[in-house]
C-alpha cells in the first residue's frame, strides 16, 4: 500500500512549497498525495494559480494519512488563520509525521508542537511574533534547510527541496532515492 501525504492548502498558499512533494513524490515515488483545505472550493495561490480543493479538514482524519503537510502562505500570519491545532495534535498522537514550511510552521507552533523539539522556520522572531503559545525558542535552529525531530519536520520557506526530501525520508522512500532527488535538484548550483 502506498504511503499517503495529506497537504493542507489555504488561500494565498505558497506555490513552490508543495510542488515537489506532489509533483515528484506522487508520480515518481509512488506516494498518494491528496489536498485538503479548511474551506473547500476555489483557492488562489500567492502566484495567482486558482485551484479547486474538494476535501475539507474533517475528511483528513478519515483518509488516514501517513504525513500531514502544512503549506505556508500569507494567511498564516493573519488573525483569520484557521486554528488547526486540534487536528494536528490528534494526528501527532497517531504517530504520523507532521510537516510545516514557512507560514505552516506557525500552525505547528500554535498547536504546541514546536515547544519540545528541535525545529526551524523563517526565523525565530517569525514564531515568537505570530504564535502566542510558542515557548520553543531555546530549541530553535537557525537553518537554511529542513529540520526533523520526533515525527515533526519544519523548514523555512526558502527550503522546499530539503523539506520535500525530509518528508520523503519520513515516508520510507529509500535513502539512495532521496539522495538522488537532492543531487538532481542541486545540480544547477554545482
C-alpha angles and dihedrals in degrees: 000000000000120000114249127226118192111203117201114211128189132182109286093025117174108256096210099049100072101026099092093046093053100029098046105016093056107041099029106029101034098244118151105229123190130177125227132181137190086237118027120225137061116353126185120214127219088261094051100258110147115209135173117235109191101179123079126210090257087067094051098079092048089054089061099218123197090214136021115207119197109203117211127237144141096285095068092069094054133082088245091066110128118250104235096158095114091051093048094047092048091051091046090054087054087060097243126142117266119198132185130179127192107326089007088072087066090063089052092046093049089051090056093244095125097050096087107030141057112272145152139207137165088303136324092257089058088063098040092049096046107032114060097192095046112124099154097101093118089058095047114120117202095222135160088208136055119283122211125196130158098343093316122110122190133178141171115250090255093063109069093138098055089040092056091043092053090050091048090052092047090052092055103258104155117261094239089060092046091049090050090049092053093045093049092053093043094049095093089059096051 
